[in-house]
Amino acid sequence: MKLYQVPLFLTVLVTCSFACSAQSSLSGRIDSLFRSYSDSGLAGSLLVVENDQVTLRKGYGYSNNTSKAANTPATLFNVASIGKQFTMYAILQLEAAGKLKTSDHLYKFIGRFGDMRDSITILHLLHHRSGMVKQGTDLNTQSRDGFIQSVKQAQAESVPGEKYRYTNAGYSMLAAVVEIASGLPFETYVRKHIFIPLGMHNTGYPWEKHIPKNQLATGYNSNREALPAESDQWASRGPGNMVTTMDDLYIWIKAYDNKAFMPSPIRERILRDALPGQETFSWNKARTSRGTPFYHKGGGRIDFESRMMWWPEDKVLVVFSLNNDYNLARKLFTAIREMMH
């Protein structure tokens, strides 16, 4: 398998310490913003990139409140739904390899539903428009076959393609498609075809052997109670629950300019605002008051909150993860967005 070499300048950027970064006016304001919430219990990690230069790379607070271990740029966070981006890209890779088409009906891979859901396409799942199952339905998350069967037995929510509703179940089903089309377990596929080729060596799932458990941040809920790391349930893979560092997420964003890894037609398709106001290809697409594009993707659980904020034409990237749910991520996101107008 061909490995895509990470450029030397990127290796230097993502391995340098915060001390080597030249803090800009923007990164200084963002740092001040994060420090202003220290009394509110803010804990996490932050990376700011401007003009291909890391201007802020820093940890805040504790990765574990009991041991008082500090968060650092090497701390691993569960970035929840940001993981959907890799499920999405796995599907597009398999399409490029001729293993599937996004226009394919889902039943081609999992068998027929026997109702209107036989018209669900892979693209419907990617765009949260499948109507596959009613919100709140209790599904079997323990195994792939059990998950698929429980979805087939559940009641449909809406006519496929008619209604947008953000859904984790749709991305669990996409993980099933990845496994069936590739013949590999989902985490094996993304590690072999995405993480290793890009040099994202600190990315994976908390139950995998290569993940250093001593670098995992402990997540805390709104009652400041520590919660255990995500367990190995099959349906946890596709919708998120990936653990990673902010450095590795920067490598992922750089992949959008790596034509050997991501051909221009795929990049353009992902970033096109195909359905304004709705998340497509696991990105929310907006514009600044200056008319420049702004792409963002969040991930939230009861114990972790993460945001990727990318202004490609302005050459600014802000990525942060918090290992608690103290209602701070939305405030930080809004304040940073206002800084960029």
Helices and strands as residue ranges (DSSP letters): H 8-15, G 18-20, H 25-36, G 38-40, E 44-50, E 53-60, E 62-64, E 69-70, E 77-78, G 80-83, H 84-96, H 107-110, G 116-119, H 122-126, H 144-153, H 168-182, H 186-190, I 191-195, H 196-198, G 213-215, E 219-220, E 226-227, G 234-236, E 243-244, H 246-254, G 255-257, H 264-271, E 284-287, E 293-300, E 305-311, E 316-322, H 329-339
